[in-house]
């Protein structure tokens, strides 16, 4: 549920019946007080995990939204940070929240489609926070190939991934129900709004990253706790360009 100053049910319904781009333009003014923004706990945990993997001079936040991930990059990069997103509304909020500063790495905001990134071998680090559900599984190989192309040799593509809920749990059925409802919506309504929570599975992602040319490891984000079986609730996927 959204906080009292977050998006209303009606606003979320209008967003869900729009295209992905238009939907985020509409949501942008209230996105940072909605439950869809990546939490500060996750952002801090990722920043702490990335620091020992550097040094990083340049960083790109993939589907940057209102700029939460760019804030992480400014903590771990020294020279230049870029946020790219296709929603003009989200980028406007990002510019207002994180203006360029005299101290720290310079920030640049780029409106563009991450499936066709306008850079070549320009970055030491690429991050992603929570947007991968907006891409169908068949799109991921090309998506990962684009990230590979914008990284320098030895560069890192890093993103957190949450452990799936236990089969039969409330979380399992809620995600299953959301994805089912989204598939029905996209079958009967145009334009599509692609957002599926259960299609971004770690074993598939590891294989696709390796096929794209990455060496892949994972790091447990211990600050975010463990599940009942002792496994981490959240891991950081670290894919390094060969």
N, C-alpha and C positions, 0 to 999 in steps of 0.2 A: 504494500500500500504506500502511496505517496504521502509525504508530510502535508500539513494543512496548506502551505504555500506552494506545494508542488502541482503538477498537472492534474486536472480533474478527470473524472471518468469520461466525461463528454470529450474533453480535449484528447485523451488517449484513443478514444474511439475514432475521432476524426483522423488522427495520425495513422491509425491502423488501416483506414480505408484509403489512404493516400499512397503514392509511390514512396520508396525508401527515402529518396532525396527530399521530396516535399514534406514527408512526415517529420524528418529531422529539422527542416527549416521551421516547422510549426512548433516542435518541441523545444527548440534551442533556448528560448527565454527562461524556461523552467527546468532545463535538463540538469543543472548542477544541484538542484534540490529534489531531484527525483531518485528513486532507487536504482536507476539504470547507470548512473555515473559510477565509475570504478571507485571503490572505497579508499580512503586515505590509508587504512591498514595495509591493503594490498599494494598500493603505490610505494609506501615506505619499505615494505618487505622486498619488493622488486629492486628498488634502489640499493638497498643493503646487499643484495645478492649480486648485483651488477658491478659494484665498485671493484671487487678483487679480480674481475675478468678483464679490466681495462689495461692500459689507459685507452680512452676513446677521445678522439678530437672532434669528430662530427657525428651527429645523430639524426635519425628520421623517425618520427612517430607516424605509424601507418594507421589511417582512419583516426585522426587525432581528435575529432569532436571538438569539445570546448577547451581542450588543451591540458587535461590532467596528466597525460603521459609525457607531454612536452616538459612539464615541471620536473618529472623524473629525469629526463635527458639533461636538463640544465644542471642537475646535481652531479651527473657522472661524465659529462662531456666538457671539453675545454674551449673549443673554438666556435662551433656553429651548430645550431639546432633548427630543424625544419619540421613543421607539422603539415600534413597533407590530408585533405578531406574533400568530398564533393558537395557538401552542404554549405551554401553561403551563409545560412543562418548560424550554424555551429561555428564557423570560422570567425564570424563577426563577434560572437561571444568570447571566443578564444583570444582575439586581438585585444578586446577590452580587459580581459582578466590577466593576460600576460603580455603587456607591452614590452617592446625592446628596451633593454636597460643598458647603461654605460658599463656596469660591472657584470661579469659572467659572460657566457657565450651568447652571441647574437642569435635572435630568433627570426625566422621567416615563415610566413604562412602561405601555403600554396593550395589553390582550389584545383582539384584534379581527381581522376579516377585511378585508384591504386592498381587496377588491372592493366594500366598503361602509364607507368610512372615516367615523368619527364626528366629523369636523371640517368647518369651512367657512371658506375664505379665511383660514387661520390661520398660514401658513408662508411664509417667504422662500426656503427651500431644502428640497427633498426628494431623498434619495439612495436608491440601491438597489444591493445587492452580491450578485450570484450567485443570486437566487431566481426569476428570470423564467422559467426552464425549468419551474417548477411550474404555469405557466398555459398552457393551450392557445392556439394562435393566435387562435381565434375569441373568446377572452376578453380579448385585449389592448386592443381599442378601449374597452371599458367600464373596464378597469383604468386606462388612460391618462386617461380622462375623470374618474375619481375623483381622480387626482393633480392634474389641472388645477383641479378644484373646490376643493382644499384649499390651493392656492397663491394668494398675493396677486398682483394684476396686476404683471407684471415679474418674478415669482418664477421660480426655476430648478429644474428636475428634472434631476439629473445621475447618471450611472451608467457604470462602465467596461464595455467590451465587447471581448472578445479576438478577434483576427483568426482566421478559420477555418483549420484545417490544410490544407496542400496536398493536392489530390485524389490519392489513391493512397498517401499517406504512412501510417505506422503510426498517427499521431494521427487521421487521417481515418477509417480503418477501425475504430479502437477506439470512436470516438464513434458511428459508424454502427451498430456491433454493439451498443453499449449501448442506443441508442434502439430498435433492432429487438427486443432482448430485453425491453425495457420494454413495448413494444406487445403482444408475445405475452403477457407476464404480465398486462396489463390486460384482454386478451381472455378470459382463462380464470380470473381470480382476482378476488374482490371482498373488501374495498373496493379501489378503484383507488389506485395510487401514481403520481401524475403527476410525471414528471421527464424532460424531453427536452432534450438538449444542442444538437440541430441545428435547432430550430424558431425560434430567436431570431436572425434574420439582420438585419444592419444596414440593408440597403435597405428591407426590409419595415417595420422599426421606425421608420425615418425617415419613411416615408410615413404610417404610422399616427399618429405624434406630430403631424405637420403637420395631419392631418385632425382631430385632437383640439383644435387651436388653438395649437400651439406653433411657435415659430421654432427650427429645429434646426441646430446646428453640432456639429463634433467637434474635439477637441484630442488631438494625439498625446501619449501618456504616454511620453516619451523615456527616462525612467529604466528602463523595462521592456524596452528593446531594440528591435531591428528584425529583420525577416525577411530572408531571403536576397535578396529583390528590392528591399530598401531601405524597404519600407512598415513602419509601426509594428506591433509585436506586440499592442499594446493601445491603444485610444482611449477618451477620456472623451466620452460623448454629453452635450451640453449643450442642453436643451430649455427655452426661456424662454417663459413665458406671455405672450401678447400683451396 
